[in-house]
Amino acid sequence: MMLLALLAVASAHCAPVSLALGEMPASYRGRRFREISASFASAFDRACNEGLLKAKPLAPSHRLVLFNAPDANVASIYTAKGRTMLEYYFVTQDGKTHVPSASELHEAIYCALHGASAKEQEESGRCLPD
């Protein structure tokens, strides 16, 4: 079962994107989901204003599905089985919940749409999740 965020992120010149809960632990519903929705709205608005969304939409379906990856080290956005996924360590193995910051989400948007240069990847590991 998927729950959609009540808030769809939109701007005057970027297609709106909503967040959806996929197979997420119950501890991530409610307050934590509202927190990530706010962080994502801020990151998406910044990316839109910077022009990162001009060449292609972040999510062709206008929906990002949250995917819990307890062992992940960064937020990642990618397409799998026709869905655009936002992967993060939302709930770790010890049951602790985590909400990515607007900066972390902006970086995930940047990496999904633009990517880092070979030099950036080599020197800093940008856009290369472990």
C-alpha positions in Angstrom: 0.0 0.0 0.0 1.3 3.5 -0.9 0.5 6.7 0.9 0.9 9.9 -1.0 2.2 13.1 0.6 -0.5 15.6 0.9 2.0 18.2 -0.3 3.0 18.0 -3.9 6.1 20.0 -4.6 5.7 22.4 -7.4 7.1 25.6 -8.7 6.1 28.0 -11.4 8.4 26.4 -14.0 9.0 22.8 -12.8 6.6 19.8 -12.9 5.3 18.9 -9.4 6.7 15.8 -7.7 5.0 14.1 -4.8 6.5 11.6 -2.3 5.0 8.2 -1.7 5.6 5.7 1.0 6.4 2.3 -0.4 7.2 -0.7 1.9 8.4 1.6 4.7 8.4 0.7 8.4 5.4 2.1 10.4 7.8 4.3 12.4 8.3 6.4 9.3 4.7 7.4 8.8 3.2 10.5 10.2 5.6 13.1 11.6 8.7 11.7 10.0 7.0 11.6 6.6 5.9 15.3 7.0 9.5 16.2 7.9 10.9 14.6 4.7 8.2 16.2 2.7 9.3 19.6 4.0 13.0 18.8 3.4 12.3 17.6 -0.1 10.1 20.7 -0.9 13.1 22.9 0.0 15.6 20.8 -2.0 13.3 20.6 -5.0 12.6 24.3 -5.1 16.3 25.1 -4.9 17.1 22.6 -7.8 14.3 24.1 -9.8 15.5 27.6 -9.3 19.0 26.6 -10.3 17.7 25.1 -13.5 18.6 21.5 -12.8 15.2 20.3 -13.9 15.2 22.0 -17.3 16.7 19.2 -19.3 14.5 16.4 -17.9 12.0 15.8 -15.1 13.2 14.3 -11.8 10.4 11.8 -11.9 8.5 11.2 -15.1 5.6 9.8 -13.1 5.7 13.0 -10.9 6.2 10.7 -7.9 9.2 9.6 -5.9 8.7 6.4 -3.9 10.7 6.2 -0.6 12.8 3.1 -0.3 14.3 2.2 3.0 18.0 1.1 2.7 19.2 0.7 6.3 22.8 0.3 5.3 22.9 3.2 2.7 25.3 6.1 3.3 23.7 8.8 1.2 20.4 9.7 -0.4 20.1 8.3 -3.9 17.4 8.9 -6.6 17.1 6.3 -9.4 14.6 4.5 -11.6 13.8 0.9 -11.0 10.9 -1.1 -12.5 9.4 2.0 -14.0 9.3 3.8 -10.7 11.5 6.7 -9.5 12.9 5.8 -6.1 14.4 7.9 -3.3 16.6 5.5 -1.3 18.0 6.5 2.1 18.6 5.0 5.5 15.2 6.2 6.7 15.1 3.5 9.4 18.3 1.8 10.4 18.7 -1.8 11.7 18.6 -0.5 15.3 15.1 1.0 14.6 16.3 4.6 14.7 14.6 6.9 12.2 16.5 9.4 10.1 15.3 12.3 7.9 17.6 13.5 5.1 18.3 17.2 5.2 17.4 19.5 2.3 21.1 19.6 1.4 21.3 15.8 1.2 18.2 15.7 -0.9 19.5 18.5 -3.2 22.7 16.5 -3.7 20.6 13.4 -4.6 18.6 15.5 -7.1 21.8 16.9 -8.6 23.4 13.5 -8.9 20.2 12.0 -10.5 19.8 14.7 -13.1 23.3 16.1 -13.8 25.9 13.8 -12.2 29.4 14.6 -11.3 32.3 14.9 -13.7 34.9 12.2 -13.8 37.3 14.5 -12.1 34.8 15.2 -9.2 34.1 11.5 -8.8 37.8 10.7 -8.7 38.8 13.5 -6.4 35.8 13.6 -4.0 33.6 10.6 -4.7 30.7 12.9 -5.5 27.7 11.1 -6.8 29.3 7.7 -6.0 27.3 6.1 -3.2 29.2 3.4 -1.3 
